[in-house]
Amino acid sequence: MANIPFTAWAAAAAMACCCIAAPALAQEWPGKPVRILVGSAPGGGTDAMARAVADRLGPLLKQAVVVENKPGASNTLAADAVAKSTDGHTLLMGVSTAQAIAPHLLKLNYDSNKDLVPVAFVGSVPNVLVVNNALGANDVQSLVKLAKVKPGQLNYATSGAGSTQHIAAELFKESAGVFITHIPYRGSGPAMVDLIGGQVQMSFDTLPSVIGQIKAGKIKALAVAAPKRNAQLPDVPTLAESGVKGVEMSAWYGIYMPSSTPKAVQERVLAEVNKVLAMPETITRLEGIGAEITPMAQAKFQDFHNAEYKRFGDLIQRKNIKLD
């Protein structure tokens, strides 16, 4: 037998141990309750998506899975906390606002592309133009007319500066030729309270955040910011159908983890989340709030993240969108 240096034997032994340890690590994980951080207040789309996953994920992992809301800074406070976490049991329900938009508008204390890794894509939802019932606008064109008569006097609510709601509204203003005032909130929940109460007149919020209030008759849906109508709101036209072109916006959601997370654990999370997304009760729950469930391989999710990061960066630069 050839005389192989000790260092080579040691390296081979270490690699063999890693190969054996990785599956064991994945099976042993989690060793304690798992947290899923959400960057907005309860009641919004990100919160709804996180709870739909968490409620079924716990039994699969044989550990408690708890959703924690950490609203603020365009959903990035939660992302920052997860990026810096070291306990190995903290996940993020990522959303396009924090993962693809905010890095182009805010100075962050973490790197969205380096400190966090996309693990399990969950799905997407369209944004919807909704208005307060007392506004007197029954369709998009009557809203545009009202906004032109009262420049700057109509307010639109968002879940925070740099959110998909904010970007959609800015595109709407440009396309419709109107001036409306931005009122950012710490999440869709509190924004919805003021929209119903009349403190703000309109919003371009995500469908999960508004569908319950639409169906209850507390607010009015004028259009969806999507290429086609949504099955949950079949009578509500698209913005393009309503005469406002070039305003298509949706929010997407997925599980992110710290980039230091062992690959075996990432793969375990991906497998279990995809099991949750395939459950009939999960499908019914998410489709009921207008979500399109599109699980994908982790590598494809990474490619999607990179493409969305670039797309929003180009859009923000081209439209010269800035925080108020």
Disulfide bonds with the S-S distance in Angstrom:
none
